[in-house]
């Protein structure tokens, strides 16, 4: 059974932390493919206007161009409406009924999961991988007991033995423990702090500078 992980988000911009997540989770969970899904506009971030999808997609393409088994999906940026995660995961299950699917989320998303539309259904549609982050307390205390029983703590593991059954698990991993944030990169660019270049690939840095994305 093919294992595919999907990582949704704004990626505004994609940074080295995102790429590290893709590489390390691919190795840790023995994934066949890792797919970034840039959002047209995150529905739960209605007050924030994202960078145009074409630019965010282009930066993702530049950042992953030489990476094997890492790809980008247009499934959210090409639809006329603004899908919620529950819609995207439902569609993925329909498109890939015979594959073992994982949805990747960061510690901040896990903390705020109850604010997502049909959050309990979201957690039941696929396996999930929650990536820890410095300063965030990762647990399941804010969820139901039933969901808590599906949490598998694999922090410290060098390899994860994923069951091939239909029980959807929620794996918590510290395989990537970086504290890079896109919002901080955008802030540094606006303030003229050149250290932001250390947080993205060279190709992405050149794209941002050439098109003055955040200036």
LOTOR-534885 format. One line per field, with one value per residue (C-alpha): residue in one letter; residue number from 1; chain; x, y negated, z negated. Coordinates in nm, 4 decimals. Layout:
residues N
kolza = A,...
kedo = NUM,...
zaro = A,...
east = X,...
north = Y,...
up = Z,...
END
This chain:
residues 215
kolza = X,X,X,X,X,X,X,X,X,X,X,X,X,X,X,X,X,X,X,X,X,X,X,X,X,X,X,X,X,X,X,X,X,X,X,X,X,X,X,X,X,X,X,X,X,X,X,X,X,X,X,X,X,X,X,X,X,X,X,X,X,X,X,X,X,X,X,X,X,X,X,X,X,X,X,X,X,X,X,X,X,X,X,X,X,X,X,X,X,X,X,X,X,X,X,X,X,X,X,X,X,X,X,X,X,X,X,X,X,X,X,X,X,X,X,X,X,X,X,X,X,X,X,X,X,X,X,X,X,X,X,X,X,X,X,X,X,X,X,X,X,X,X,X,X,X,X,X,X,X,X,X,X,X,X,X,X,X,X,X,X,X,X,X,X,X,X,X,X,X,X,X,X,X,X,X,X,X,X,X,X,X,X,X,X,X,X,X,X,X,X,X,X,X,X,X,X,X,X,X,X,X,X,X,X,X,X,X,X,X,X,X,X,X,X
kedo = 1,2,3,4,5,6,7,8,9,10,11,12,13,14,15,16,17,18,19,20,21,22,23,24,25,26,27,28,29,30,31,32,33,34,35,36,37,38,39,40,41,42,43,44,45,46,47,48,49,50,51,52,53,54,55,56,57,58,59,60,61,62,63,64,65,66,67,68,69,70,71,72,73,74,75,76,77,78,79,80,81,82,83,84,85,86,87,88,89,90,91,92,93,94,95,96,97,98,99,100,101,102,103,104,105,106,107,108,109,110,111,112,113,114,115,116,117,118,119,120,121,122,123,124,125,126,127,128,129,130,131,132,133,134,135,136,137,138,139,140,141,142,143,144,145,146,147,148,149,150,151,152,153,154,155,156,157,158,159,160,161,162,163,164,165,166,167,168,169,170,171,172,173,174,175,176,177,178,179,180,181,182,183,184,185,186,187,188,189,190,191,192,193,194,195,196,197,198,199,200,201,202,203,204,205,206,207,208,209,210,211,212,213,214,215
zaro = A,A,A,A,A,A,A,A,A,A,A,A,A,A,A,A,A,A,A,A,A,A,A,A,A,A,A,A,A,A,A,A,A,A,A,A,A,A,A,A,A,A,A,A,A,A,A,A,A,A,A,A,A,A,A,A,A,A,A,A,A,A,A,A,A,A,A,A,A,A,A,A,A,A,A,A,A,A,A,A,A,A,A,A,A,A,A,A,A,A,A,A,A,A,A,A,A,A,A,A,A,A,A,A,A,A,A,A,A,A,A,A,A,A,A,A,A,A,A,A,A,A,A,A,A,A,A,A,A,A,A,A,A,A,A,A,A,A,A,A,A,A,A,A,A,A,A,A,A,A,A,A,A,A,A,A,A,A,A,A,A,A,A,A,A,A,A,A,A,A,A,A,A,A,A,A,A,A,A,A,A,A,A,A,A,A,A,A,A,A,A,A,A,A,A,A,A,A,A,A,A,A,A,A,A,A,A,A,A,A,A,A,A,A,A
east = 0.0000,0.1389,0.1883,0.1291,0.1482,-0.0230,0.0860,-0.1573,-0.0914,-0.0346,0.3445,0.3775,0.6666,0.7817,1.0899,1.3591,1.1509,0.8799,1.1338,1.2948,0.9545,0.8981,1.2366,1.2385,0.8794,0.9362,1.2225,1.0569,0.7274,0.8759,0.6523,0.6311,0.5356,0.5090,0.2708,0.2439,-0.1059,-0.0891,-0.4206,-0.5927,-0.6735,-0.6942,-1.0643,-0.9815,-0.7534,-1.0199,-0.8617,-0.5301,-0.4784,-0.2257,0.0296,-0.1224,-0.1425,0.0644,0.3608,0.3324,0.3065,0.6087,0.8168,0.7173,0.8181,1.1567,1.2170,1.1326,1.2604,1.5511,1.3790,1.2764,0.9291,0.8168,0.5470,0.2904,-0.0840,-0.3009,-0.6218,-0.7029,-0.5801,-0.7653,-1.1128,-1.3536,-1.4475,-1.2222,-1.2254,-1.1916,-0.9561,-1.2516,-1.3450,-0.9906,-0.9419,-1.2804,-1.1813,-0.8418,-1.0105,-1.2307,-0.9372,-0.7027,-0.9197,-0.6455,-0.3624,-0.2634,-0.3026,-0.1484,-0.2208,0.0600,0.0001,0.2166,0.1896,-0.0037,-0.2668,-0.2965,-0.3480,-0.6260,-0.7821,-1.1167,-1.1633,-1.1553,-1.4788,-1.5890,-1.2592,-1.3558,-1.4357,-1.1032,-0.9197,-1.1158,-1.0638,-0.6910,-0.3942,-0.2379,0.1185,0.1582,0.5009,0.6193,0.7601,0.9604,0.7342,0.4252,0.2892,0.1713,-0.1003,-0.4585,-0.6217,-0.8308,-0.9906,-1.2389,-1.1374,-1.2084,-0.9720,-0.7134,-0.7033,-0.5872,-0.2829,0.0505,0.3518,0.6532,0.8812,1.2386,1.1735,1.4089,1.1494,0.7727,0.5992,0.2683,-0.0124,-0.1768,-0.5258,-0.8128,-0.7777,-0.6785,-0.3951,-0.2595,0.1183,0.3075,0.6693,0.9655,1.1580,1.1586,1.2028,1.2507,1.1081,1.1056,0.7839,0.6706,0.5247,0.8691,1.0285,0.7770,0.8393,1.2174,1.1810,0.9573,1.2023,1.5086,1.6592,1.8606,1.8835,1.5580,1.7657,1.9013,1.5487,1.4674,1.6386,1.8555,1.6051,1.3176,1.5246,1.6003,1.2319,1.1239,1.3824,1.3174,0.9430,0.9520,0.6932,0.6909,0.8365
north = 0.0000,-0.3372,-0.5898,-0.9553,-1.2510,-1.5813,-1.9052,-2.1926,-2.5559,-2.9039,-2.8614,-3.2376,-3.1903,-2.8302,-2.8106,-2.5619,-2.4369,-2.3223,-2.1423,-1.9783,-1.8516,-1.6949,-1.5209,-1.3914,-1.2695,-1.0902,-0.9005,-0.8475,-0.7113,-0.5498,-0.7603,-0.7031,-1.0637,-1.3924,-1.6499,-2.0190,-2.1637,-2.5436,-2.6949,-2.9505,-3.1247,-2.9546,-2.9834,-3.0271,-3.3237,-3.5482,-3.8693,-3.8015,-3.8591,-3.6037,-3.6522,-3.5540,-3.1779,-3.1869,-3.3314,-3.0887,-2.7969,-2.9233,-2.9491,-2.5950,-2.4711,-2.6407,-2.5086,-2.1470,-2.1304,-1.9003,-1.6952,-1.3388,-1.2204,-1.5727,-1.7342,-2.0144,-1.9868,-2.2579,-2.1030,-2.3919,-2.6863,-2.5778,-2.5388,-2.8337,-2.8246,-2.8220,-2.4648,-2.3710,-2.0916,-1.8579,-1.9117,-1.8524,-1.5324,-1.3987,-1.4582,-1.2940,-0.9838,-0.9720,-1.0185,-0.7769,-0.5050,-0.2410,-0.4494,-0.5059,-0.8785,-1.1063,-1.4720,-1.6766,-1.9649,-2.1800,-2.2314,-2.5567,-2.3881,-2.1026,-2.3518,-2.5262,-2.2164,-2.2648,-2.5912,-2.4040,-2.3199,-1.9646,-1.9145,-1.5738,-1.4517,-1.5941,-1.3784,-1.0704,-1.1003,-1.0176,-0.9383,-1.2539,-1.3529,-1.6347,-1.7982,-1.9484,-2.2975,-2.4739,-2.6468,-2.4366,-2.1778,-1.8877,-1.6699,-1.5639,-1.7136,-1.9525,-1.6670,-1.3897,-1.0718,-0.8689,-1.0801,-1.0752,-0.6963,-0.7227,-0.9345,-0.7564,-0.9354,-0.8546,-1.1265,-1.0018,-0.7274,-0.6829,-0.4838,-0.4500,-0.1190,-0.2225,0.0309,0.1137,0.1351,-0.1099,-0.2641,-0.6266,-0.7216,-1.0575,-1.0435,-1.3031,-1.3411,-1.5582,-1.4558,-1.8224,-2.0721,-2.4052,-2.7427,-2.9167,-3.1050,-3.2590,-3.5577,-3.6370,-3.6120,-3.8589,-4.0910,-4.0794,-4.1650,-4.4631,-4.5854,-4.5423,-4.2629,-4.0566,-3.7555,-3.6241,-3.4815,-3.2187,-3.0797,-3.0044,-2.8356,-3.0472,-3.0101,-3.1313,-3.4248,-3.5304,-3.5056,-3.7151,-3.9811,-3.9854,-4.0289,-4.2234,-3.9885,-4.1231,-4.4685
up = 0.0000,0.1043,-0.1752,-0.0907,-0.3271,-0.2532,-0.4131,-0.3798,-0.4583,-0.3239,-0.2804,-0.2692,-0.2072,-0.2119,-0.4338,-0.5288,-0.8202,-0.5783,-0.3596,-0.6613,-0.7726,-0.4300,-0.4255,-0.7813,-0.7838,-0.4535,-0.6136,-0.9516,-0.8148,-0.5043,-0.2808,0.0919,0.1565,-0.0316,0.1140,0.0282,0.0677,0.0766,-0.0290,0.1906,-0.1347,-0.4720,-0.5708,-0.9405,-0.8595,-0.7099,-0.8333,-0.6651,-0.2938,-0.1664,0.1069,0.4465,0.4877,0.8060,0.6151,0.3254,0.5674,0.7610,0.4424,0.3437,0.6896,0.6607,0.3090,0.3986,0.7551,0.6731,0.4040,0.4821,0.3801,0.2915,0.5039,0.4974,0.5467,0.7024,0.5726,0.3371,0.5405,0.8553,0.7086,0.7358,0.3682,0.0647,-0.0657,-0.4274,-0.5307,-0.5803,-0.2139,-0.0922,-0.2932,-0.1835,0.1780,0.1284,-0.0104,0.2975,0.5348,0.3550,0.1972,0.2004,0.0557,-0.3067,-0.3618,-0.6232,-0.6918,-0.8437,-1.0819,-1.3018,-1.6749,-1.6331,-1.4155,-1.6648,-1.9459,-1.7517,-1.5928,-1.7676,-1.5756,-1.2432,-1.0645,-1.1528,-1.3326,-1.4699,-1.1191,-0.9968,-1.2504,-1.1400,-0.7646,-0.7499,-0.9681,-1.1076,-1.1880,-1.4406,-1.4353,-1.7624,-1.7887,-2.0602,-2.3099,-2.2386,-2.4799,-2.2650,-2.4179,-2.3589,-2.6656,-2.4561,-2.2606,-2.3290,-2.5083,-2.1947,-1.9870,-2.2652,-2.2435,-1.8823,-1.9676,-1.9254,-2.0730,-1.8555,-1.9879,-1.9919,-1.7360,-1.4430,-1.2489,-1.2881,-1.2360,-1.0825,-1.0984,-0.7663,-0.9177,-0.8791,-1.2248,-1.1782,-1.4132,-1.5256,-1.5480,-1.7513,-1.6461,-1.7390,-1.4269,-1.3282,-1.6090,-1.4344,-1.5242,-1.1868,-1.1116,-0.7834,-0.9658,-1.1072,-0.7633,-0.6231,-0.9159,-0.8684,-0.4988,-0.5727,-0.8366,-0.6141,-0.8270,-0.5784,-0.8107,-0.6565,-0.3717,-0.6104,-0.6547,-0.2889,0.0046,0.2329,0.5168,0.3002,0.1743,0.5307,0.6252,0.3270,0.4086,0.7830,0.7494,0.4215,0.2749,-0.0782,-0.0324
END
